Amino acid sequence: MEQKLSDQEIVRREKLDKLRELGIDPFGQRYDTDAHASDVKAKAMKAIDEFNAAHTNLSEEEHKAQLHEYIEGLNLEVNVAGRIMFIRKMGKASFYSLQDKSGFIQVYIRKDVVGEEQYALFKMADLGDFVGTKGTVMLTQTGEITIKCTSYTHLVKAVRPLPEKFHGLQDKEERYRRRYLDLIMNEDAKKTAIMRPQIIRAMQSYFDSLGFIEVETPVLQNIQGGASARPFITHHNALDADFYLRIATELHLKRLLVGGLERVYEIGRIFRNEGMDKTHNPEFTTVELYQAFGDLESMMDICEGVIKSAADKVCHKEEFLNPFDREGAKIDISKPFRRVTMCDVIKEQTGVDFKNNNYTFEEACELAKKHNVKVEPHFISVGHIINAFFEEYGEKTLIQPTFLMGHPIEISPLTKKDPQDPRFVQRFELFIGGHEFANAYTELNDPIDQKERFLEQLAEKEAGNDEANEMDTDFVESLEYGMPPAGGIGIGIDRLVIFLTESESIRDVILFPQMKTR
C-alpha cells in the first residue's frame, strides 16, 4: 500500500521539478572540498590566538573591532560541503548551518555577494539538503566563527524532512533501526561511531608493537568449538553439509602456533545464537591473541597494557563512568588491576570456602540449595556449582578492573590445569563494572588431556548442555605435532568500546545492531 505523502514531502518533490527546470540535478554531482567544519574553526582559532597574543593592551571595543577586521583581512578561503541543519532566511542576507562529519559551521550568505541566481537557489533550500559552500572566514557580531559565502552550490534535495530536533527521534528502538537519522540528529552517536575504529586501530598498533601479526581465520566452521555457546547453523550447498558461524576464533589461531607463527591475533566477528540485552548482541566483535612461550602472566600484562594504551591514545583520560551504573563510583584504570580467585570472591560474599573444603558433589548441591543457587540439569561436578555461586554472588561485586582467576576445570576445557591444585585451571577473566571484558588462559597443549576434555564436553552435550564443545579431531591431531607453551586471550571489543566511550548499551556502539522484526 502506497504511503500518503505529507504536505512537506509534496512541497519538496515539487522543488525537484523546479531544480530540473533550472538545469540543476536535484541529486547532485561531484563537489571538491578542501576543509571540514572543524578545520575551518581550527584555522580561525589559531588566527584569533595569534591576534590576542599580539594585542594585549586594547580596550574591549577596540579589540572586537580590530579582531573582526583582522580575521576578514586574512582572506582565509575555504570550500566545504554538508547538510543544512538550520536556516534563518531573511531579505537579502541569511544564515544557515552546515553539518559534516566533523561537526557544524555557520554560513552567512548575501544576495549582493553570490548574485541573484545563487541566492534564489538558496531560498529554495530545506533542512536536510546537501549544499556546497565556498567562502572566507569571518566573525559575527557575537564572535561566532562563520563562513561568508561567495559561491553556493545545490548538491542533494532531501525529499523527506528530518525529525524535529527536540521531539523527533526520542525512541531508542527507532534510533537503532534508523541509525542514519541517529547519526544526523545525535552528535554523541556520531562521536561514538568515529571513536570505535580509533580504539580498534590503537589496539592493533599496541599488538603490532609487541611483534604480533594480524591474521584471518574462517567464519564458516564445521565444528562447534573454541567456546561454550549456542551457534548459528547454516547449510553449505556445494558440500551438502551443515556449517556453524564461528563462536570463537581460538582453535584456528592455535593451529597457527603449531605452524610456527608464534604471535598472532585476529579482530573479527563472532556469532552466538543467544539472548539480546545491553551487553549482548548475536553478532559481535572480539580480538583473540595467542603468544607462544607465554602464559597467564603474559596475558595479564597485555590485557592491562592494551586497555590503558587505547584509553590514553583515544580518550586521553584514566577515569570513566561505570556504563552499567552511571550514578555509581567512577572506574579508575590508572592503578594496577586487582587479582583475586573465584573461590576467594565466593568466600567474601557467602562465607562458603570451596578452596579449602573438598566438598562432594552432593554437599555442593546442598550448599547451593541453602544459598538459593540454581543447579542446572547438566551440572555433573563441584566445579559447575562453584561457577554458579560466583555468577549469583560474585561477578556483580567486581566493579574496579579485576583479574578473576582460579576457574574450575569443568568450565575451562581448553585450559591448562593449575599444577598446585588440579581442580582449577590457569585462567583469568577481566571484570569491569561487574561484567566480563576478557578471558585468558595458559593454553592447554597436551593432546591427550585435550582429547579427554573434549570427551567430557560431549558427555555434557548429551546431558543437555547445548553450549558444550564438540570433538575437534583435527585440532587434537595438530597438538600431537607439538604446540609451544602459550598464553591466549579474548577481549570483547564491543564492551570495551562501551566502556571507553561511556555509552549505555552495546546497541550504542554497533552501528546496525540486531533488532526484532516490526
WOLIN-V266249 format. One record per backbone hydrogen bond with DSSP energy under -1.0 kcal/mol. NH is the residue of the N-H (numbers start at 1). CO is the residue of the C=O. Records with the same first field share a line. If there is no record, write none. Layout:
NH=CO ; CO
This chain:
10=6
11=7
12=8
13=9
14=10
15=11
18=14
19=15
20=16
21=17
22=18
23=20
24=19
28=25
34=79
35=79
40=36
41=37
42=38
43=39
44=40
45=41
46=42
47=43
48=44
49=45
50=46
51=47
52=48
53=49
54=50
55=51
63=59
64=60
65=61
66=62
67=63
68=64
69=65
70=66
71=67
72=68
73=69
74=70
75=72
77=75
78=135
80=133
82=131
83=99
84=129
85=97
88=95
94=109
95=88
96=107
97=86
98=105
99=83
100=103
103=100
105=98
107=96
108=147
109=94
111=92
114=110
115=111
119=115
120=116
121=117
122=118
123=119
124=121
125=122
128=84
129=126
130=156
131=82
132=153
133=80
134=151
135=78
136=148
137=76
138=146
140=144
143=140
146=138
147=106
148=136
149=108
150=134
151=134
153=132
155=130
156=130
157=26
168=164
170=168
175=171
176=172
177=173
178=174
181=178
182=178
183=179
184=180
185=181
186=182
190=186
191=187
192=188
193=189
194=190
195=191
196=192
199=195
200=196
201=197
202=198
203=199
204=200
205=201
206=202
207=203
208=204
209=205
210=207
211=208
212=207
213=263
215=265
221=244
234=243
236=241
240=236
241=236
243=234
244=221
245=232
246=219
253=249
254=250
255=251
256=252
257=253
258=254
259=255
260=257
261=256
263=261
264=290
265=213
266=288
268=286
270=284
271=246
272=282
273=230
274=272
277=280
284=270
286=268
287=491
288=266
289=489
290=264
291=487
292=262
293=485
294=291
299=295
300=296
301=297
302=298
303=299
304=300
305=301
306=302
307=303
308=304
309=305
310=306
311=307
312=308
313=309
314=310
315=311
316=311
320=331
325=322
328=325
331=320
333=318
338=401
340=403
342=405
345=341
346=342
347=343
348=344
349=345
350=346
351=347
359=357
364=360
365=361
366=362
367=363
368=364
369=365
370=366
371=367
372=369
373=368
379=376
386=382
387=383
388=384
389=385
390=386
391=387
392=388
393=389
394=390
395=390
397=394
398=395
399=397
402=431
403=338
404=429
405=340
409=423
411=408
412=409
415=412
416=442
418=424
424=421
425=407
426=416
427=425
428=440
429=404
430=438
431=402
432=435
433=399
434=398
435=432
437=430
438=430
439=490
440=428
441=488
442=426
443=486
444=414
450=446
451=447
452=448
453=449
454=450
455=451
456=452
457=453
458=454
459=455
460=456
461=457
462=458
463=459
464=461
465=460
466=464
468=465
470=224
476=472
477=473
478=474
479=475
480=476
481=478
482=479
487=291
488=441
489=289
490=439
491=287
492=437
493=285
496=492
497=493
498=494
499=495
500=496
501=497
503=498
506=278
508=505
